[in-house]
């Protein structure tokens, strides 16, 4: 009998994380966000809500919110390409409130 090589533990951990993660459109978007938008945008904006296909993205500044509004069609196309389940039809970009 031939012995198979051991498999990396990272595969099992990734599969377990996928099974344990909430099965919502927002959770799936949050998992694929860096892949869909790139590391630079992901560092400045994060998906924080989803309702009826409208994705709320909280941005670090109003400049980033405006930039994501302009990039909206490309972001939606990339997101919907990598999402397994849900679909996103529109972005709603907001900024964090100023701290007093």
MOPAC internal coordinates of N, CA, C and O (Angstrom, degrees):
PM7 1SCF
backbone

  N    0.0000 0     0.00 0     0.00 0    0    0    0
  C    1.4367 1     0.00 0     0.00 0    1    0    0
  C    1.5256 1   108.32 1     0.00 0    2    1    0
  O    1.2310 1   121.17 1   -46.15 1    3    2    1
  N    1.3079 1   115.37 1   133.85 1    3    2    1
  C    1.4545 1   120.61 1  -177.89 1    5    3    2
  C    1.5233 1   109.41 1   -92.76 1    6    5    3
  O    1.2310 1   121.05 1   -45.78 1    7    6    5
  N    1.2992 1   115.60 1   134.22 1    7    6    5
  C    1.4642 1   121.92 1  -177.74 1    9    7    6
  C    1.5283 1   110.01 1   -89.24 1   10    9    7
  O    1.2310 1   120.82 1   -47.65 1   11   10    9
  N    1.3509 1   116.03 1   132.35 1   11   10    9
  C    1.4559 1   120.02 1   177.60 1   13   11   10
  C    1.5209 1   109.36 1   -81.17 1   14   13   11
  O    1.2310 1   121.49 1   -26.92 1   15   14   13
  N    1.3256 1   114.75 1   153.08 1   15   14   13
  C    1.4634 1   119.66 1   177.34 1   17   15   14
  C    1.5188 1   109.39 1   -71.76 1   18   17   15
  O    1.2310 1   120.41 1   -30.82 1   19   18   17
  N    1.3232 1   116.81 1   149.18 1   19   18   17
  C    1.4706 1   119.00 1   178.44 1   21   19   18
  C    1.5295 1   110.97 1   -66.19 1   22   21   19
  O    1.2310 1   121.63 1   -33.36 1   23   22   21
  N    1.3237 1   114.48 1   146.64 1   23   22   21
  C    1.4590 1   119.69 1   178.72 1   25   23   22
  C    1.5216 1   108.60 1   -94.76 1   26   25   23
  O    1.2310 1   121.30 1   -27.71 1   27   26   25
  N    1.3050 1   115.11 1   152.29 1   27   26   25
  C    1.4613 1   120.71 1  -179.32 1   29   27   26
  C    1.5357 1   109.76 1   -65.91 1   30   29   27
  O    1.2310 1   120.75 1   -39.75 1   31   30   29
  N    1.3130 1   116.17 1   140.25 1   31   30   29
  C    1.4528 1   122.00 1   179.09 1   33   31   30
  C    1.5285 1   111.48 1   -65.36 1   34   33   31
  O    1.2310 1   120.06 1   153.72 1   35   34   33
  N    1.3295 1   117.48 1   -26.28 1   35   34   33
  C    1.4672 1   120.95 1  -178.21 1   37   35   34
  C    1.5223 1   111.92 1   -59.12 1   38   37   35
  O    1.2310 1   119.60 1   147.56 1   39   38   37
  N    1.3281 1   118.37 1   -32.44 1   39   38   37
  C    1.4679 1   121.06 1   178.80 1   41   39   38
  C    1.5254 1   110.82 1   -65.80 1   42   41   39
  O    1.2310 1   120.53 1   137.12 1   43   42   41
  N    1.3108 1   116.59 1   -42.88 1   43   42   41
  C    1.4673 1   120.67 1   179.79 1   45   43   42
  C    1.5197 1   110.82 1   -67.80 1   46   45   43
  O    1.2310 1   120.23 1   139.49 1   47   46   45
  N    1.3314 1   117.16 1   -40.51 1   47   46   45
  C    1.4636 1   121.07 1   179.92 1   49   47   46
  C    1.5272 1   110.26 1   -65.65 1   50   49   47
  O    1.2310 1   119.86 1   137.55 1   51   50   49
  N    1.3178 1   117.87 1   -42.45 1   51   50   49
  C    1.4676 1   121.46 1   178.93 1   53   51   50
  C    1.5270 1   110.72 1   -63.58 1   54   53   51
  O    1.2310 1   120.05 1   138.23 1   55   54   53
  N    1.3131 1   117.50 1   -41.77 1   55   54   53
  C    1.4656 1   120.72 1   178.97 1   57   55   54
  C    1.5260 1   110.68 1   -65.14 1   58   57   55
  O    1.2310 1   120.25 1   139.51 1   59   58   57
  N    1.3254 1   117.13 1   -40.49 1   59   58   57
  C    1.4622 1   121.14 1   178.04 1   61   59   58
  C    1.5243 1   110.92 1   -65.43 1   62   61   59
  O    1.2310 1   120.16 1   137.43 1   63   62   61
  N    1.3064 1   117.29 1   -42.57 1   63   62   61
  C    1.4718 1   121.06 1   178.72 1   65   63   62
  C    1.5210 1   110.89 1   -61.45 1   66   65   63
  O    1.2310 1   119.97 1   139.61 1   67   66   65
  N    1.3289 1   117.66 1   -40.39 1   67   66   65
  C    1.4624 1   121.20 1   177.67 1   69   67   66
  C    1.5296 1   111.15 1   -63.74 1   70   69   67
  O    1.2310 1   120.38 1   140.29 1   71   70   69
  N    1.3300 1   116.88 1   -39.71 1   71   70   69
  C    1.4708 1   119.54 1  -179.88 1   73   71   70
  C    1.5138 1   112.07 1   -70.56 1   74   73   71
  O    1.2310 1   119.74 1   146.83 1   75   74   73
  N    1.3363 1   118.10 1   -33.17 1   75   74   73
  C    1.4596 1   121.47 1  -176.64 1   77   75   74
  C    1.5199 1   113.42 1   -86.07 1   78   77   75
  O    1.2310 1   119.97 1   160.99 1   79   78   77
  N    1.3211 1   117.67 1   -19.01 1   79   78   77
  C    1.4697 1   121.37 1  -177.95 1   81   79   78
  C    1.5271 1   109.69 1   -67.52 1   82   81   79
  O    1.2310 1   120.38 1   -32.65 1   83   82   81
  N    1.3244 1   116.87 1   147.35 1   83   82   81
  C    1.4677 1   119.33 1   176.91 1   85   83   82
  C    1.5272 1   110.24 1   -57.83 1   86   85   83
  O    1.2310 1   120.62 1   -37.51 1   87   86   85
  N    1.3181 1   116.42 1   142.49 1   87   86   85
  C    1.4561 1   121.13 1  -177.54 1   89   87   86
  C    1.5302 1   110.32 1   -96.64 1   90   89   87
  O    1.2310 1   120.65 1  -117.80 1   91   90   89
  N    1.3274 1   116.36 1    62.20 1   91   90   89
  C    1.4566 1   122.25 1   178.07 1   93   91   90
  C    1.5221 1   108.64 1  -119.34 1   94   93   91
  O    1.2310 1   121.30 1   -17.93 1   95   94   93
  N    1.3253 1   115.13 1   162.07 1   95   94   93
  C    1.4623 1   119.07 1   177.32 1   97   95   94
  C    1.5195 1   110.41 1   -62.06 1   98   97   95
  O    1.2310 1   120.33 1   138.69 1   99   98   97
  N    1.3500 1   116.98 1   -41.31 1   99   98   97
  C    1.4651 1   119.87 1   179.74 1  101   99   98
  C    1.5252 1   111.30 1   -60.72 1  102  101   99
  O    1.2310 1   120.04 1   134.57 1  103  102  101
  N    1.3186 1   117.53 1   -45.43 1  103  102  101
  C    1.4668 1   120.20 1  -179.79 1  105  103  102
  C    1.5203 1   111.09 1   -61.48 1  106  105  103
  O    1.2310 1   120.58 1   139.69 1  107  106  105
  N    1.3197 1   116.50 1   -40.31 1  107  106  105
  C    1.4600 1   119.53 1   179.10 1  109  107  106
  C    1.5270 1   110.88 1   -67.72 1  110  109  107
  O    1.2310 1   120.14 1   138.21 1  111  110  109
  N    1.3489 1   117.33 1   -41.79 1  111  110  109
  C    1.4626 1   120.74 1   177.34 1  113  111  110
  C    1.5271 1   110.03 1   -60.57 1  114  113  111
  O    1.2310 1   120.13 1   136.54 1  115  114  113
  N    1.3265 1   117.35 1   -43.46 1  115  114  113
  C    1.4597 1   120.62 1  -179.70 1  117  115  114
  C    1.5270 1   111.32 1   -62.02 1  118  117  115
  O    1.2310 1   120.01 1   145.55 1  119  118  117
  N    1.3355 1   117.59 1   -34.45 1  119  118  117
  C    1.4664 1   120.39 1   178.84 1  121  119  118
  C    1.5301 1   112.01 1   -68.91 1  122  121  119
  O    1.2310 1   120.10 1   142.97 1  123  122  121
  N    1.3318 1   117.41 1   -37.03 1  123  122  121
  C    1.4687 1   120.10 1  -174.27 1  125  123  122
  C    1.5234 1   113.02 1  -100.43 1  126  125  123
  O    1.2310 1   119.75 1   177.64 1  127  126  125
  N    1.3315 1   118.08 1    -2.36 1  127  126  125
  C    1.4695 1   122.03 1  -174.91 1  129  127  126
  C    1.5336 1   113.64 1   -50.64 1  130  129  127
  O    1.2310 1   118.62 1   126.22 1  131  130  129
  N    1.3487 1   120.23 1   -53.78 1  131  130  129
  C    1.4759 1   119.47 1  -179.28 1  133  131  130
  C    1.5298 1   112.62 1   -59.09 1  134  133  131
  O    1.2310 1   120.41 1   143.09 1  135  134  133
  N    1.3072 1   116.83 1   -36.91 1  135  134  133
  C    1.4675 1   120.71 1   178.89 1  137  135  134
  C    1.5293 1   110.80 1   -66.96 1  138  137  135
  O    1.2310 1   120.44 1   141.31 1  139  138  137
  N    1.3193 1   116.77 1   -38.69 1  139  138  137
  C    1.4689 1   120.95 1  -175.79 1  141  139  138
  C    1.5229 1   112.76 1   -77.50 1  142  141  139
  O    1.2310 1   120.01 1   145.34 1  143  142  141
  N    1.3432 1   117.59 1   -34.66 1  143  142  141
  C    1.4678 1   119.76 1  -174.10 1  145  143  142
  C    1.5176 1   114.10 1  -111.22 1  146  145  143
  O    1.2310 1   119.82 1   164.84 1  147  146  145
  N    1.3084 1   117.95 1   -15.16 1  147  146  145
  C    1.4644 1   121.20 1  -177.83 1  149  147  146
  C    1.5241 1   110.55 1    94.04 1  150  149  147
  O    1.2310 1   121.22 1   -20.71 1  151  150  149
  N    1.3220 1   115.27 1   159.29 1  151  150  149
  C    1.4640 1   121.69 1  -174.81 1  153  151  150
  C    1.5264 1   113.45 1   -65.97 1  154  153  151
  O    1.2310 1   120.03 1   144.51 1  155  154  153
  N    1.3343 1   117.54 1   -35.49 1  155  154  153
  C    1.4648 1   120.61 1  -177.75 1  157  155  154
  C    1.5292 1   110.27 1   -64.90 1  158  157  155
  O    1.2310 1   120.50 1   130.02 1  159  158  157
  N    1.3247 1   116.65 1   -49.98 1  159  158  157
  C    1.4645 1   120.50 1   179.41 1  161  159  158
  C    1.5219 1   110.39 1   -66.78 1  162  161  159
  O    1.2310 1   120.08 1   138.58 1  163  162  161
  N    1.3238 1   117.45 1   -41.42 1  163  162  161
  C    1.4669 1   120.99 1  -178.99 1  165  163  162
  C    1.5246 1   111.66 1   -61.25 1  166  165  163
  O    1.2310 1   119.96 1   151.55 1  167  166  165
  N    1.3326 1   117.69 1   -28.45 1  167  166  165
  C    1.4614 1   121.02 1   178.34 1  169  167  166
  C    1.5259 1   111.71 1   -74.41 1  170  169  167
  O    1.2310 1   119.99 1   159.99 1  171  170  169
  N    1.3265 1   117.62 1   -20.01 1  171  170  169
  C    1.4611 1   121.82 1  -175.53 1  173  171  170
  C    1.5277 1   113.59 1  -108.89 1  174  173  171
  O    1.2310 1   120.05 1   167.44 1  175  174  173
  N    1.3176 1   117.51 1   -12.56 1  175  174  173
  C    1.4622 1   120.84 1  -175.43 1  177  175  174
  C    1.5220 1   109.24 1  -148.72 1  178  177  175
  O    1.2310 1   121.29 1   -38.56 1  179  178  177
  N    1.3406 1   115.13 1   141.44 1  179  178  177
  C    1.4592 1   118.57 1   178.05 1  181  179  178
  C    1.5189 1   110.81 1  -139.46 1  182  181  179
  O    1.2310 1   120.87 1   -37.25 1  183  182  181
  N    1.3417 1   115.94 1   142.75 1  183  182  181
  C    1.4521 1   119.95 1   177.83 1  185  183  182
  C    1.5273 1   109.65 1   -69.80 1  186  185  183
  O    1.2310 1   120.48 1   -52.08 1  187  186  185
  N    1.3243 1   116.69 1   127.92 1  187  186  185
  C    1.4688 1   120.23 1  -175.68 1  189  187  186
  C    1.5248 1   113.35 1  -124.01 1  190  189  187
  O    1.2310 1   120.05 1   173.05 1  191  190  189
  N    1.3116 1   117.50 1    -6.95 1  191  190  189
  C    1.4543 1   119.43 1   179.06 1  193  191  190
  C    1.5113 1   111.10 1  -165.29 1  194  193  191
  O    1.2310 1   121.14 1   -22.45 1  195  194  193
  N    1.3397 1   115.42 1   157.55 1  195  194  193
  C    1.4642 1   120.57 1   176.98 1  197  195  194
  C    1.5177 1   107.76 1  -151.38 1  198  197  195
  O    1.2310 1   121.39 1   -46.12 1  199  198  197
  N    1.3130 1   114.94 1   133.88 1  199  198  197
  C    1.4587 1   119.69 1   177.03 1  201  199  198
  C    1.5250 1   108.71 1  -150.47 1  202  201  199
  O    1.2310 1   121.26 1   -56.65 1  203  202  201
  N    1.3104 1   115.20 1   123.35 1  203  202  201
  C    1.4680 1   121.73 1   178.09 1  205  203  202
  C    1.5215 1   112.85 1    51.83 1  206  205  203
  O    1.2310 1   120.31 1  -140.00 1  207  206  205
  N    1.3336 1   117.01 1    40.00 1  207  206  205
  C    1.4573 1   121.27 1   177.16 1  209  207  206
  C    1.5112 1   115.64 1    85.19 1  210  209  207
  O    1.2310 1   120.42 1   176.75 1  211  210  209
  N    1.3411 1   116.80 1    -3.25 1  211  210  209
  C    1.4667 1   120.81 1   177.91 1  213  211  210
  C    1.5254 1   107.98 1   -96.62 1  214  213  211
  O    1.2310 1   120.61 1   -61.86 1  215  214  213
  N    1.3167 1   116.44 1   118.14 1  215  214  213
  C    1.4604 1   122.32 1  -177.89 1  217  215  214
  C    1.5219 1   109.81 1   -95.88 1  218  217  215
  O    1.2310 1   120.31 1   -58.04 1  219  218  217
  N    1.3155 1   117.01 1   121.96 1  219  218  217
  C    1.4601 1   121.70 1   174.80 1  221  219  218
  C    1.5138 1   108.00 1   -89.30 1  222  221  219
  O    1.2310 1   121.26 1   -53.03 1  223  222  221
  N    1.3329 1   115.19 1   126.97 1  223  222  221
  C    1.4608 1   122.07 1  -179.88 1  225  223  222
  C    1.5202 1   107.32 1  -119.50 1  226  225  223
  O    1.2310 1   120.52 1   -58.22 1  227  226  225
  N    1.3273 1   116.60 1   121.78 1  227  226  225
  C    1.4620 1   121.65 1   178.25 1  229  227  226
  C    1.5233 1   108.53 1   -92.01 1  230  229  227
  O    1.2310 1   121.56 1   -56.61 1  231  230  229
  N    1.3270 1   114.62 1   123.39 1  231  230  229
  C    1.4651 1   121.90 1  -175.07 1  233  231  230
  C    1.5298 1   110.72 1  -107.11 1  234  233  231
  O    1.2310 1   120.97 1   -25.45 1  235  234  233
  N    1.3112 1   115.75 1   154.55 1  235  234  233
  C    1.4630 1   121.95 1  -178.31 1  237  235  234
  C    1.5222 1   112.30 1   -69.74 1  238  237  235
  O    1.2310 1   119.54 1   155.99 1  239  238  237
  N    1.3240 1   118.48 1   -24.01 1  239  238  237
  C    1.4615 1   121.73 1  -179.51 1  241  239  238
  C    1.5158 1   109.54 1  -154.34 1  242  241  239
  O    1.2310 1   121.21 1   -13.94 1  243  242  241
  N    1.3362 1   115.29 1   166.06 1  243  242  241
  C    1.4631 1   119.60 1   178.37 1  245  243  242
  C    1.5267 1   110.99 1   -66.63 1  246  245  243
  O    1.2310 1   120.50 1   151.06 1  247  246  245
  N    1.3178 1   116.65 1   -28.94 1  247  246  245
  C    1.4696 1   120.00 1   177.13 1  249  247  246
  C    1.5253 1   109.83 1   -63.54 1  250  249  247
  O    1.2310 1   120.45 1   136.34 1  251  250  249
  N    1.3270 1   116.74 1   -43.66 1  251  250  249
  C    1.4592 1   120.17 1   178.08 1  253  251  250
  C    1.5230 1   111.07 1   -67.19 1  254  253  251
  O    1.2310 1   119.74 1   142.12 1  255  254  253
  N    1.3247 1   118.10 1   -37.88 1  255  254  253
  C    1.4638 1   120.64 1   177.66 1  257  255  254
  C    1.5251 1   110.09 1   -60.80 1  258  257  255
  O    1.2310 1   120.37 1   136.67 1  259  258  257
  N    1.3315 1   116.89 1   -43.33 1  259  258  257
  C    1.4569 1   120.66 1   179.15 1  261  259  258
  C    1.5303 1   110.83 1   -66.08 1  262  261  259
  O    1.2310 1   120.66 1   138.70 1  263  262  261
  N    1.3131 1   116.34 1   -41.30 1  263  262  261
  C    1.4669 1   120.66 1   179.18 1  265  263  262
  C    1.5319 1   110.59 1   -61.30 1  266  265  263
  O    1.2310 1   120.26 1   136.18 1  267  266  265
  N    1.3294 1   117.10 1   -43.82 1  267  266  265
  C    1.4591 1   119.94 1   178.70 1  269  267  266
  C    1.5208 1   111.70 1   -67.16 1  270  269  267
  O    1.2310 1   119.93 1   146.04 1  271  270  269
  N    1.3284 1   117.75 1   -33.96 1  271  270  269
  C    1.4654 1   120.15 1   173.67 1  273  271  270
  C    1.5265 1   110.24 1   -58.58 1  274  273  271
  O    1.2310 1   120.69 1   136.07 1  275  274  273
  N    1.3289 1   116.28 1   -43.93 1  275  274  273
  C    1.4609 1   120.78 1  -179.88 1  277  275  274
  C    1.5316 1   111.84 1   -68.23 1  278  277  275
  O    1.2310 1   120.87 1   144.96 1  279  278  277
  N    1.3216 1   115.94 1   -35.04 1  279  278  277
  C    1.4638 1   121.38 1  -179.64 1  281  279  278
  C    1.5246 1   112.06 1   -84.98 1  282  281  279
  O    1.2310 1   120.05 1   179.19 1  283  282  281
  N    1.3225 1   117.52 1    -0.81 1  283  282  281
  C    1.4580 1   123.04 1  -173.17 1  285  283  282
  C    1.5137 1   116.26 1   -45.78 1  286  285  283
  O    1.2310 1   119.38 1   126.37 1  287  286  285
  N    1.3376 1   118.78 1   -53.63 1  287  286  285
  C    1.4744 1   118.70 1  -178.53 1  289  287  286
  C    1.5322 1   113.37 1   -58.42 1  290  289  287
  O    1.2310 1   120.05 1   138.49 1  291  290  289
  N    1.3170 1   117.50 1   -41.51 1  291  290  289
  C    1.4740 1   120.32 1   179.55 1  293  291  290
  C    1.5207 1   110.73 1   -68.61 1  294  293  291
  O    1.2310 1   120.08 1   140.02 1  295  294  293
  N    1.3324 1   117.45 1   -39.98 1  295  294  293
  C    1.4644 1   120.95 1   178.84 1  297  295  294
  C    1.5240 1   110.25 1   -63.49 1  298  297  295
  O    1.2310 1   120.52 1   135.00 1  299  298  297
  N    1.3376 1   116.61 1   -45.00 1  299  298  297
  C    1.4686 1   120.14 1   179.13 1  301  299  298
  C    1.5219 1   111.37 1   -60.74 1  302  301  299
  O    1.2310 1   120.77 1   137.54 1  303  302  301
  N    1.3224 1   116.13 1   -42.46 1  303  302  301
  C    1.4671 1   119.62 1   178.79 1  305  303  302
  C    1.5305 1   111.05 1   -61.63 1  306  305  303
  O    1.2310 1   120.36 1   133.43 1  307  306  305
  N    1.3339 1   116.91 1   -46.57 1  307  306  305
  C    1.4670 1   120.54 1   179.63 1  309  307  306
  C    1.5212 1   111.52 1   -64.24 1  310  309  307
  O    1.2310 1   120.37 1   135.57 1  311  310  309
  N    1.3347 1   116.90 1   -44.43 1  311  310  309
  C    1.4621 1   120.24 1   179.79 1  313  311  310
  C    1.5213 1   111.28 1   -59.49 1  314  313  311
  O    1.2310 1   120.74 1   128.43 1  315  314  313
  N    1.3181 1   116.19 1   -51.57 1  315  314  313
  C    1.4581 1   119.72 1  -176.89 1  317  315  314
  C    1.5168 1   112.46 1   -65.69 1  318  317  315
  O    1.2310 1   120.19 1   156.25 1  319  318  317
  N    1.3261 1   117.25 1   -23.75 1  319  318  317
  C    1.4654 1   120.91 1   176.36 1  321  319  318
  C    1.5245 1   111.17 1   -70.99 1  322  321  319
  O    1.2310 1   120.11 1   142.42 1  323  322  321
  N    1.3370 1   117.40 1   -37.58 1  323  322  321
  C    1.4635 1   119.93 1  -175.68 1  325  323  322
  C    1.5291 1   113.71 1   -95.57 1  326  325  323
  O    1.2310 1   119.67 1   166.10 1  327  326  325
  N    1.3176 1   118.23 1   -13.90 1  327  326  325
  C    1.4669 1   120.41 1   178.02 1  329  327  326
  C    1.5241 1   109.88 1   -70.78 1  330  329  327
  O    1.2310 1   120.82 1   -40.91 1  331  330  329
  N    1.3263 1   116.04 1   139.09 1  331  330  329
  C    1.4557 1   120.25 1   178.12 1  333  331  330
  C    1.5248 1   111.51 1   -85.55 1  334  333  331
  O    1.2310 1   121.01 1   140.54 1  335  334  333
  N    1.3332 1   115.68 1   -39.46 1  335  334  333
  C    1.4530 1   119.35 1  -173.55 1  337  335  334
  C    1.5132 1   113.70 1  -110.55 1  338  337  335
  O    1.2310 1   120.93 1    99.74 1  339  338  337
  N    1.3200 1   115.82 1   -80.26 1  339  338  337
  C    1.4569 1   121.41 1  -172.85 1  341  339  338
  C    1.5182 1   114.77 1   -66.92 1  342  341  339
  O    1.2310 1   122.11 1   -11.35 1  343  342  341
  N    1.2997 1   113.57 1   168.65 1  343  342  341
  C    1.4611 1   121.30 1   177.56 1  345  343  342
  C    1.5193 1   108.16 1  -126.67 1  346  345  343
  O    1.2310 1   120.74 1   -34.10 1  347  346  345
  N    1.3169 1   116.19 1   145.90 1  347  346  345
  C    1.4570 1   122.22 1   177.05 1  349  347  346
  C    1.5253 1   107.14 1  -114.06 1  350  349  347
  O    1.2310 1   120.60 1   -51.52 1  351  350  349
  N    1.3436 1   116.46 1   128.48 1  351  350  349
  C    1.4582 1   119.93 1  -176.92 1  353  351  350
  C    1.5269 1   113.10 1  -104.01 1  354  353  351
  O    1.2310 1   120.90 1   158.73 1  355  354  353
  N    1.3409 1   115.89 1   -21.27 1  355  354  353
  C    1.4655 1   118.43 1  -176.50 1  357  355  354
  C    1.5230 1   109.87 1  -156.44 1  358  357  355
  O    1.2310 1   120.89 1   -30.80 1  359  358  357
  N    1.3452 1   115.90 1   149.20 1  359  358  357
  C    1.4653 1   121.75 1   173.57 1  361  359  358
  C    1.5196 1   109.43 1  -101.94 1  362  361  359
  O    1.2310 1   120.99 1   -36.66 1  363  362  361
  N    1.3114 1   115.71 1   143.34 1  363  362  361
  C    1.4604 1   122.48 1   171.99 1  365  363  362
  C    1.5243 1   105.38 1  -124.84 1  366  365  363
  O    1.2310 1   120.32 1   -72.77 1  367  366  365
  N    1.3209 1   116.99 1   107.23 1  367  366  365
  C    1.4638 1   121.68 1  -175.06 1  369  367  366
  C    1.5171 1   109.89 1   -97.88 1  370  369  367
  O    1.2310 1   120.93 1   -52.77 1  371  370  369
  N    1.3277 1   115.82 1   127.23 1  371  370  369
  C    1.4670 1   122.29 1  -179.89 1  373  371  370
  C    1.5199 1   108.16 1  -129.11 1  374  373  371
  O    1.2310 1   121.29 1   -16.33 1  375  374  373
  N    1.3377 1   115.15 1   163.67 1  375  374  373
  C    1.4628 1   119.60 1   177.01 1  377  375  374
  C    1.5170 1   109.15 1  -114.02 1  378  377  375
  O    1.2310 1   121.23 1   -19.34 1  379  378  377
  N    1.3061 1   115.26 1   160.66 1  379  378  377
  C    1.4582 1   120.52 1   175.81 1  381  379  378
  C    1.5268 1   108.69 1   -70.05 1  382  381  379
  O    1.2310 1   119.60 1   -38.43 1  383  382  381
  N    1.3283 1   118.36 1   141.57 1  383  382  381
  C    1.4658 1   118.86 1   176.36 1  385  383  382
  C    1.5227 1   110.52 1   -65.58 1  386  385  383
  O    1.2310 1   120.83 1   -32.44 1  387  386  385
  N    1.3133 1   116.03 1   147.56 1  387  386  385
  C    1.4709 1   120.70 1   178.97 1  389  387  386
  C    1.5187 1   109.76 1   -65.57 1  390  389  387
  O    1.2310 1   120.81 1   -40.66 1  391  390  389
  N    1.3195 1   116.05 1   139.34 1  391  390  389
  C    1.4697 1   120.70 1   177.59 1  393  391  390
  C    1.5057 1   109.75 1   -85.24 1  394  393  391
  O    1.2310 1   121.04 1   -42.40 1  395  394  393
  N    1.2939 1   115.62 1   137.60 1  395  394  393
  C    1.4813 1   120.43 1  -178.18 1  397  395  394
  C    1.4975 1   110.13 1   -99.28 1  398  397  395
  O    1.2310 1   120.10 1   180.00 1  399  398  397

